[in-house]
Amino acid sequence: MSAPYPGHFHVTKIATAGGKLAGKVCIVTGATRGIGKGIALQLGEAGATVYITGRTLVVTKDSIVGGSLTDTAREVEERGGKCIPVQCDHTKDEEIQQLFDKVKREQEGQLDILVNNAYSAVKAIFDNVDVPFWEFPMDMWDTVNNVGLRNHYLCTIQAAKMMVPRKRGLIVNISSIGGLTYTLNVPYGIGKEACDRMAADCAIELKKHNVAMVSLWPGPVRTERIQFFINESSANNVGNVNVRGMFEVGESIEYAGKAVSYLASDPNIMKKTGKILITAELGSEYGFVDINGREMVSFRNLKELLMLSPKTQWIARLVPRFIYIPKLIFALLGNKF
């Protein structure tokens, strides 16, 4: 299950290379491509030892968008990082357990950062664009929320068992604005809101043990699969969202990685525990930009928010870029009372 890629020696030592995360041990789930890969690259570049998981050890000829554990591990190490690829199917509880047992054994019980990123529903979501929930395939709920929600909870349990005795650690759920208001489809939004609530509630019990847990909202991210969808589809919109326009100015896969890296090295991280954090706002707070030098803009920017919907884009053109929606009012978008 955990065989290293060809030519890679079996790593059991904690990284000692320079960097703000030198000596830290991380797990990033779902890191063969996309946001998970970007996070692994940034954590490794910052000096951490990074365990990455995914189902694809080596890319196959029939892969549409490519990406594998081997590819990610090689790129991390080309940047001077330490990376241990672990082939893991996150629908299987026993493989999740084996993953954490492996880290515990090889790192003498140390785990500093867990990033719950694994997600297996992107293809299913885009295959069912504009399909109402009552016409979805019967297994759509499980496709969206087994790996994307249940697995996050199981991984959080295993991480807490390692972090609590050591009185330190950071757990990050990768979520989205879909946890606040209707986005893409019904199972997607339910799952993302549950990820946010999981972080908030787990943080209450973890706080007294000095372990932080947060929910991270990247902006639109130009992942390999998203780029494939945009290139192959003639549609501009998915539901009420202008997908094409939104992703054309989106984040790189490494921007969220920068956010996690800065969070993990923040000595005051416990002040953020239990909260939803937006990558662009962390960029402003910590002073980092995307890998192409661009400063990203928060969802709370009124102009950006109005641009999400084709119905309000004309208003967005009239709104100055400096106007931000206060967090209290922004939260009302998801008000259910």
Secondary structure, DSSP 8 states (H G I E B T S, - for coil): -----TT-----S---SSSTTTT-EEEESS-SSHHHHHHHHHHHHTT-EEEEEES-SS--TT-SS---HHHHHHHHHHTT-EEEEEE--TT-HHHHHHHHHHHHHHTTT---EEEE-----HHHHHHTTT--GGGS-TTHHHHHHIIIIIHHHHHHHHHHHHHGGGT-EEEEEE--GGGTS--S-HHHHHHHHHHHHHHHHHHHHHGGGTEEEEEEE--SB--HHHHHHHHH----EETTEEHHHHHHT-B-TTHHHHHHHHHHT-TTGGGTTT-EEEHHHHHHHHT---TTS-----TTBHHHHHHTSTTTHHHHTTS-TT-B--HHHHHGGG---
